[in-house]
């Protein structure tokens, strides 16, 4: 765990009130309404690799150009996957019932009715992540000549390994159910990492156990689209003017893509609208002319597929270019209806997952801002789940805000932040109902102002974050592609 930000190393107070007053809820809502219109015109989503994201990129780029930014569209290819129809899972015997399910990313298509074969299950389970079900080809008995469905439990190895083994063993479909420990009981969703040729769906621990309890037959359907070379685009915006510390670039990022299931107005239209409004007002207020260091605004693509846009950006920088990045600020979901004021835990005080040198000081920028306004905040783990992950992997300090996703608000959090204990921060997370009605304007105001304050502080501070402290340069070759699947919203194991 790193030490807390030392008082001597904190940035001297910067008056950011001009920027926080200019960055209004109404300004952000204008962008959010436009993103909703874009989704409405494009099959209800703004997912990378689909027309809704392309239209979102065009809109954001045009807005930035109007404000005087030099805009770069960074296009790259990525493995695309989506459901063309909702997957289904129906138990047929010994009794008929419909089971809640969802196809895994990169599942194959198919309509399979057959016997369900439990694969080396551990019920009740041991420690989280220990179940060996499906991790070895030898776990799978011969399925015989008739259609067969493998019933596999989440655990030690990745979903992709389990699915590939099921296909190799001759099974026609696979069901992967949650492992069963606390936090691992709900409907299982995730990614296989790469395509398989059979339908692979997830379900809950309870439903998986019920399927395994007695010999059963089931029907699994999935209809998916997979394209390993789909194109998508990051939007990068810089102001064409010099600053005193030209080699200290502050990268302010938010992912612009939604999931294919919905318009993504909170996730992450809210973060995108916020940093677009900050970018506009940063110029309009004249503060950009007083900047000590450059600010680069980045709208990432394919975050929902494993932070692919931000990884591509970091990996394609030269060592010299990467060394000029002073800090990364990340804003991913700041308008959750049952919101909390979560700050990325740069000093690791909550769970030991500290960020690179300077991350503690960035955390303090946010917590001090909230404290001054008598607004409670709480740390959220620096676990690499959003687009700051690629930056902290190469030693770049980072920080940001998060208003909560599918997690459940505790009674203590309800006391701190208001809202409803026992309910999700965002009940529409990754669903079609994440639309323009799925927002808290209070969250947008409070977290949006804090975001503006952080940008203003890092851009305008004459002293900076940490004096002469240096970061160890890390070559792009050390960025592991294997890790990125585990960093996105969709789990892999």
Residue pairs with C-beta under 8 A, 6 or more apart in sequence:
1 347
1 348
1 349
1 352
1 354
2 346
2 347
2 348
2 354
2 355
2 357
2 359
2 360
3 347
3 360
4 347
4 349
4 360
4 364
5 347
5 360
5 361
5 363
5 364
9 361
9 465
9 466
9 467
9 469
10 361
10 364
11 361
11 365
11 457
11 458
11 461
11 463
11 464
11 465
12 461
12 462
12 463
14 456
14 457
14 460
14 461
16 452
16 453
16 456
16 457
16 460
18 285
18 287
19 278
19 281
19 282
19 285
19 287
19 452
19 453
19 455
19 456
20 449
20 452
20 453
20 456
22 281
22 284
22 285
22 452
23 274
23 277
23 278
23 281
23 448
23 449
23 451
23 452
24 277
25 441
25 444
25 445
25 448
27 277
27 280
27 281
28 270
28 273
28 274
28 277
28 444
28 448
29 273
29 441
29 444
31 63
31 269
31 272
31 273
31 276
31 277
32 265
32 269
32 270
32 273
32 436
32 439
33 436
34 59
35 46
35 56
35 59
35 263
35 264
35 265
35 269
35 272
35 273
36 263
36 265
36 269
36 435
36 436
38 46
38 52
38 55
38 56
38 59
39 45
39 46
39 52
39 258
39 262
39 263
39 264
39 265
39 435
40 263
41 52
41 55
42 50
42 51
42 52
42 55
43 50
43 51
43 52
44 52
44 262
44 263
44 432
45 52
45 258
45 259
45 260
45 261
45 262
45 263
45 264
46 52
46 53
46 55
46 56
46 256
46 257
46 258
46 263
46 264
46 269
47 53
47 82
47 257
47 258
47 259
47 260
47 264
47 304
48 78
48 80
48 230
48 232
48 257
48 301
48 302
48 303
48 304
48 305
48 308
48 309
49 78
49 80
49 82
49 227
49 230
49 231
49 232
49 302
50 82
50 260
52 258
52 263
53 232
53 233
53 256
53 257
53 258
53 301
54 233
56 256
56 257
56 272
57 73
57 233
57 235
57 256
57 299
57 301
60 235
60 256
60 272
60 276
60 299
61 71
61 73
61 235
61 237
63 276
63 280
64 71
64 235
64 237
64 276
64 279
64 297
65 71
67 279
67 280
67 283
67 284
68 239
68 240
68 283
69 237
69 238
69 239
69 279
69 283
69 297
70 237
70 238
70 239
70 240
71 235
71 236
71 237
72 235
72 236
72 237
72 238
73 233
73 234
73 235
73 236
74 233
74 234
74 235
74 236
74 312
74 313
74 316
75 231
75 232
75 233
75 234
76 231
76 232
76 233
76 234
76 301
76 308
76 309
76 312
77 229
77 230
77 231
77 232
78 230
78 231
78 232
78 301
78 302
78 305
78 308
79 106
79 194
79 195
79 226
79 227
79 228
79 229
79 230
79 305
80 225
80 226
80 227
80 228
80 230
80 305
81 105
81 106
81 107
81 191
81 195
81 224
81 225
81 226
81 227
81 305
82 224
82 225
82 260
83 102
83 103
83 222
83 223
83 224
83 260
83 261
84 109
84 223
84 224
84 225
85 221
85 222
85 223
86 102
87 101
87 102
87 103
87 107
87 199
87 201
87 220
87 221
87 222
87 223
88 98
88 101
88 219
88 220
88 221
89 98
89 99
89 100
89 101
89 175
89 201
89 203
89 218
89 219
89 220
90 96
90 97
90 98
90 99
90 218
90 219
91 97
91 99
91 210
91 211
91 216
91 217
91 218
92 113
92 216
92 217
92 218
92 219
93 215
93 216
93 217
94 214
94 215
94 216
99 203
99 207
99 211
99 218
100 187
100 203
100 204
100 207
101 175
101 187
101 201
101 202
101 203
102 187
102 189
102 201
102 202
103 199
103 200
103 201
103 202
103 222
103 224
104 159
104 163
104 176
104 189
104 190
104 191
104 192
104 200
104 201
104 202
105 190
105 191
105 192
105 305
105 490
106 160
106 191
106 192
106 193
106 194
106 195
106 196
106 224
106 226
107 163
107 192
107 196
107 198
107 199
107 200
107 201
107 222
107 224
108 195
108 196
108 197
108 198
108 199
108 200
108 222
108 224
108 226
109 199
109 222
109 223
109 224
110 172
110 173
110 198
110 199
110 220
110 221
110 222
111 199
111 219
111 220
111 221
112 147
112 149
112 172
112 173
112 198
112 199
112 219
112 220
112 221
113 147
113 217
113 218
113 219
113 220
114 146
114 147
114 148
114 149
114 172
114 173
114 217
114 218
115 146
115 147
115 148
115 149
115 215
115 216
115 217
116 149
116 151
116 175
116 211
116 212
116 215
116 216
116 217
116 218
117 140
117 141
117 143
117 148
117 149
117 150
117 151
117 171
118 151
118 211
118 212
119 133
119 134
119 139
119 140
119 150
119 151
119 152
119 153
119 166
120 132
120 133
120 134
120 139
120 153
121 131
121 133
121 151
121 153
121 212
122 130
122 131
122 132
122 133
122 153
122 155
123 153
123 180
123 209
123 212
124 180
125 131
125 153
125 155
125 179
125 180
125 181
127 181
128 179
128 181
128 183
128 184
129 155
129 156
129 179
129 493
130 155
130 156
131 153
131 154
131 155
131 156
131 179
132 139
132 155
132 156
132 157
133 139
133 152
133 153
133 154
133 155
133 162
134 140
134 150
134 152
134 153
134 157
134 161
134 162
134 165
134 166
134 174
134 176
135 155
135 156
135 157
135 161
135 162
135 165
136 165
137 165
137 168
137 169
139 165
140 150
140 165
140 166
140 169
140 170
140 171
142 169
142 170
143 150
143 169
143 170
143 171
143 172
147 172
147 173
148 170
148 171
148 172
149 171
149 172
149 173
149 174
149 175
149 218
149 220
150 166
150 169
150 171
150 173
150 174
150 175
151 174
151 175
151 177
151 208
151 211
151 212
152 162
152 166
152 174
152 175
152 176
152 177
153 176
153 177
153 179
153 180
153 208
154 176
154 177
154 178
154 179
154 184
154 188
154 493
155 179
155 493
156 493
157 493
158 192
158 193
158 485
158 492
158 493
159 176
159 190
159 191
159 192
159 193
159 200
159 491
159 492
159 493
160 191
160 192
160 193
160 194
160 196
160 492
162 174
162 176
163 174
163 176
163 192
163 196
163 198
163 200
164 196
166 174
166 198
166 200
167 174
167 196
167 197
167 198
171 198
172 198
173 198
173 199
173 200
173 201
173 220
174 198
174 199
174 200
174 201
175 200
175 201
175 202
175 203
175 208
175 211
175 218
175 220
176 188
176 200
176 201
176 202
176 203
177 188
177 202
177 203
177 204
177 205
177 207
177 208
177 209
177 211
178 184
178 185
178 186
178 187
178 188
178 202
178 203
178 204
178 205
178 208
179 205
180 205
180 209
184 205
185 204
185 205
185 206
186 204
186 205
187 202
187 203
187 204
188 202
188 203
188 204
189 202
189 490
189 491
190 202
190 490
190 491
190 492
190 493
191 305
191 306
191 485
191 488
191 490
191 491
191 492
192 200
192 492
193 485
193 492
195 226
195 228
199 220
199 221
199 222
199 224
200 222
201 220
201 222
203 211
211 218
232 257
232 301
232 302
232 308
232 309
233 301
234 298
234 299
234 300
234 301
234 309
234 310
234 312
234 313
235 256
235 298
235 299
236 296
236 297
236 298
236 299
236 313
237 279
237 296
237 297
237 298
238 294
238 296
239 283
239 288
239 294
239 295
241 288
241 289
243 291
243 292
243 293
243 294
244 292
244 293
245 292
245 293
245 326
245 464
246 293
246 294
246 324
247 323
247 324
248 292
248 293
248 294
248 324
248 326
248 464
249 293
249 294
249 295
249 296
249 324
249 325
249 326
250 293
250 294
250 295
250 296
250 326
250 327
250 328
250 329
250 455
250 458
250 459
251 296
251 298
251 325
251 327
251 328
251 329
251 391
252 275
252 278
252 279
252 295
252 296
252 297
252 298
252 328
252 329
252 331
252 455
253 275
253 297
253 298
253 299
253 300
253 310
253 328
253 329
253 330
253 331
253 387
253 388
254 268
254 271
254 272
254 274
254 275
254 298
254 299
254 300
254 330
254 331
254 332
254 387
255 268
255 271
255 272
255 299
255 300
255 301
255 303
255 304
255 309
255 310
255 332
255 386
255 387
256 268
256 272
256 299
256 300
256 301
257 264
257 268
257 300
257 301
257 302
257 303
257 304
257 309
258 264
258 267
258 268
258 269
258 304
258 434
259 267
259 304
259 430
261 430
261 431
261 432
262 428
262 430
262 431
262 432
262 433
262 434
262 435
263 269
263 432
263 434
263 435
263 436
264 434
265 335
265 434
265 435
265 436
265 438
265 439
266 333
266 335
266 336
266 337
266 403
266 426
266 428
266 429
266 434
266 438
266 439
267 332
267 333
267 405
267 426
267 429
267 430
267 434
268 303
268 331
268 332
268 333
270 331
270 333
270 334
270 335
270 403
270 439
270 443
270 444
271 330
271 331
271 332
271 333
271 334
272 299
274 331
274 334
274 444
274 447
274 448
274 451
274 452
275 297
275 299
275 331
275 451
275 455
276 297
276 299
277 448
278 297
278 451
278 452
278 455
279 295
279 297
281 452
282 288
282 295
282 455
282 456
282 459
287 456
287 459
287 460
288 295
288 459
290 460
291 459
291 460
292 459
292 460
292 461
292 462
292 464
293 326
293 458
293 459
293 464
295 455
295 458
295 459
298 310
298 313
300 307
300 309
300 310
300 313
300 387
301 308
301 309
302 308
302 309
303 309
303 310
303 332
303 386
303 387
303 488
303 489
304 488
304 489
304 490
305 488
305 490
306 484
306 485
306 487
306 488
306 490
307 386
307 387
307 389
307 390
307 484
307 487
307 488
308 484
309 387
310 387
310 388
310 389
310 390
310 391
311 390
311 479
311 484
313 390
314 322
314 390
314 391
314 393
314 394
314 476
314 479
315 390
315 476
315 479
316 476
317 325
317 476
319 473
319 475
319 476
322 394
322 396
322 473
322 476
323 471
323 473
325 391
325 396
326 397
326 458
326 464
326 465
327 358
327 362
327 396
327 397
327 398
327 399
327 458
327 465
328 388
328 391
328 392
328 396
328 397
328 398
328 399
329 362
329 398
329 399
329 400
329 451
329 454
329 455
329 458
330 344
330 386
330 387
330 388
330 398
330 399
330 400
331 400
331 401
331 447
331 451
332 386
332 387
332 400
332 402
333 402
333 403
333 404
333 405
333 426
334 401
334 402
334 403
334 443
334 444
334 447
334 448
334 451
335 403
335 438
335 439
335 440
335 441
335 443
335 444
335 447
336 403
336 404
336 405
336 425
336 426
336 440
336 443
337 425
337 426
337 427
337 428
337 438
337 439
337 440
337 443
338 404
338 409
338 419
338 420
338 423
338 424
338 425
338 426
338 427
338 440
339 403
339 404
339 417
339 419
339 425
339 440
339 442
339 443
339 447
340 378
340 403
340 404
340 409
340 413
340 416
340 417
340 419
340 425
341 370
341 375
341 376
341 377
341 378
341 401
341 403
341 417
341 446
341 447
341 450
342 377
342 378
342 379
342 380
342 401
342 402
342 403
342 404
343 363
343 366
343 367
343 370
343 377
343 378
343 379
343 380
343 399
343 400
343 401
343 402
344 355
344 359
344 362
344 363
344 379
344 380
344 382
344 388
344 398
344 399
344 400
344 401
344 402
345 351
345 353
345 354
345 355
345 363
345 379
345 380
345 381
345 382
346 354
346 355
346 358
346 359
346 360
346 361
346 362
346 363
346 364
346 382
346 397
346 398
346 399
347 354
347 355
347 359
347 360
347 363
348 354
348 355
348 382
349 379
350 379
350 380
350 381
351 381
353 381
353 382
353 383
354 360
354 382
355 362
355 382
355 392
355 397
355 398
355 399
356 392
356 395
356 396
356 397
356 398
356 471
357 395
357 397
357 466
357 469
357 471
358 397
358 465
358 466
358 469
358 471
359 382
359 392
359 397
359 398
359 399
361 397
361 465
361 466
362 397
362 398
362 399
362 454
362 458
362 465
363 379
363 399
365 399
365 453
365 454
365 457
365 458
366 377
366 399
366 401
366 450
366 454
367 377
369 450
369 453
369 454
370 376
370 377
370 446
370 450
371 377
375 446
376 416
376 417
378 413
378 416
380 402
382 388
382 392
384 392
384 393
384 487
385 487
385 488
385 489
386 400
386 402
388 398
388 399
388 400
389 484
389 487
390 479
390 484
391 398
392 398
393 474
393 478
393 479
393 483
394 473
394 474
394 476
394 478
394 479
395 471
395 472
395 473
395 474
396 471
397 465
397 471
399 454
400 451
401 447
401 450
401 451
403 425
403 426
403 440
403 443
403 447
404 424
404 425
404 426
405 424
405 425
405 426
405 429
405 489
406 424
406 425
406 426
406 429
406 430
407 424
407 425
408 422
408 423
408 424
408 425
409 417
409 419
409 420
409 421
409 422
409 423
409 424
409 425
410 421
411 421
411 422
413 419
413 421
414 420
414 421
426 434
426 438
427 433
428 434
428 435
428 438
430 489
458 465
485 492
486 492
486 493
